[in-house]
Amino acid sequence: MHEEQKESLYCAQTWWQGDEVMRLTQAETEEFENTGYLVSDGFLGDAEVGHIQECYMDTIDRLRRESSLENVQSGEDADADFQVYQIRTAHLQHAVFRMLINDSRLLDLVESLLGPDIRLIHYQGLYKPAQTGGEVGWHQDNHYFGVAQNRTVTVWLALDDATVENGCMWYLPGQHRMLLEHEQLWDTAEKKGFYFAIRNIDDKGAVPAEVKRGGFAIHHCLMPHRSLKNRTDQPRRAIAMHFMDATMPDPNMLKILPDGAAPMLRRRS
Ligand SMILES: O=C(O)CCC(=O)C(=O)O
C-alpha cells in the first residue's frame, strides 16, 4: 500500500480516540517526583502499534537506502559491536511520527508534568537489531539539552515488549536530583561524537523498566538511564520523545537542530 494511503487509513480507523484524557493522577505525579520515572502499559492499542511499526520499518529501510541511517555511537552503519540506529527528528521523516507527538493523550500526559506550554526538543526512533543491538551507556538527557530549571521530560514508547533480554531502559530511582559529570566516549575528530556517558556512576540500585508493546516509560531529564544489548532474535523498537517547557529560554541545543525540529505542540489557551 502507498504510504499516504496507509496514513489516512490509520487516521480514520484507529488514531484519534475522541476526548480520552490521559492526565496523571496526583499519586502518579508524586511518584514521578520521588523516583524520577514512571512505567505504564496499555497506552497505544494493538492496531496503532502495528501501524507505527510498519511506518517505522519503512523509515529505517528508506534511511538505509539513502545511506543516512545513523548509529547512535559512531554515526556509521558498519560497527558490528554496537548497533543502535536512530530515526533522528522522526517527525520530519514520516507523518506517523508527527501524528504521534500531536496526540492529545500524549500531550495531556506531558502537561501533567511540564505544564500547558509544551515544545518538542528532540525526537528519535531507537532501533536495536536482533542479536547485534548495542548498549547505550548511563546518561542524563539534560546534559545534551541544557534546558533551564531542568524542565524537560522524555516519553519512551515501546513498539515491542521491552525486556532485560532485548535491551529495555534501566533507571536509578531517586537519583534525578543533580546533573552528573559526563565524558565523551568517542573522538569527534574521527567523526565519532555526540555520545556521552556518566563518569564513575554507582549503579548498584539500578532497576530495569520492562514495558509492554504500546506502553511507555517516562523519565525526568536528570534521571540517569542506560540500556543493554539486545540478545534476542527479534528487534527492539522504541521511540523517544523529548519535551520541554516552552516558557523556558531557548537552550543552545536548539541552535544545532535543523529548521522545524522543535515545534510548539501545545500552548496555554
Ligand atoms: O532506547 C534506548 O536504548 C536508549 C534511549 C535513550 O537513552 C533516551 O531516550 O534518552
Ligand as a Chemical Component Dictionary entry (heavy atoms), coordinates in Angstrom:
data_LIG
# 
_chem_comp.id                   LIG 
_chem_comp.type                 NON-POLYMER 
_chem_comp.pdbx_formal_charge   0 
_chem_comp.three_letter_code    LIG 
# 
loop_
_chem_comp_atom.comp_id 
_chem_comp_atom.atom_id 
_chem_comp_atom.alt_atom_id 
_chem_comp_atom.type_symbol 
_chem_comp_atom.charge 
_chem_comp_atom.model_Cartn_x 
_chem_comp_atom.model_Cartn_y 
_chem_comp_atom.model_Cartn_z 
_chem_comp_atom.pdbx_ordinal 
LIG O1 O1 O 0 16.364 3.375 23.574 1  
LIG C1 C1 C 0 17.445 3.262 24.168 2  
LIG O2 O2 O 0 18.003 2.193 24.260 3  
LIG C2 C2 C 0 18.106 4.462 24.793 4  
LIG C3 C3 C 0 17.207 5.670 24.799 5  
LIG C4 C4 C 0 17.756 6.848 25.499 6  
LIG O3 O3 O 0 18.838 6.857 26.004 7  
LIG C5 C5 C 0 16.946 8.052 25.609 8  
LIG O4 O4 O 0 15.767 8.041 25.235 9  
LIG O5 O5 O 0 17.460 9.087 26.098 10 
# 
loop_
_chem_comp_bond.comp_id 
_chem_comp_bond.atom_id_1 
_chem_comp_bond.atom_id_2 
_chem_comp_bond.value_order 
_chem_comp_bond.pdbx_ordinal 
LIG O1 C1 DOUB 1 
LIG C1 O2 SING 2 
LIG C1 C2 SING 3 
LIG C2 C3 SING 4 
LIG C3 C4 SING 5 
LIG C4 O3 DOUB 6 
LIG C4 C5 SING 7 
LIG C5 O4 DOUB 8 
LIG C5 O5 SING 9 
# 
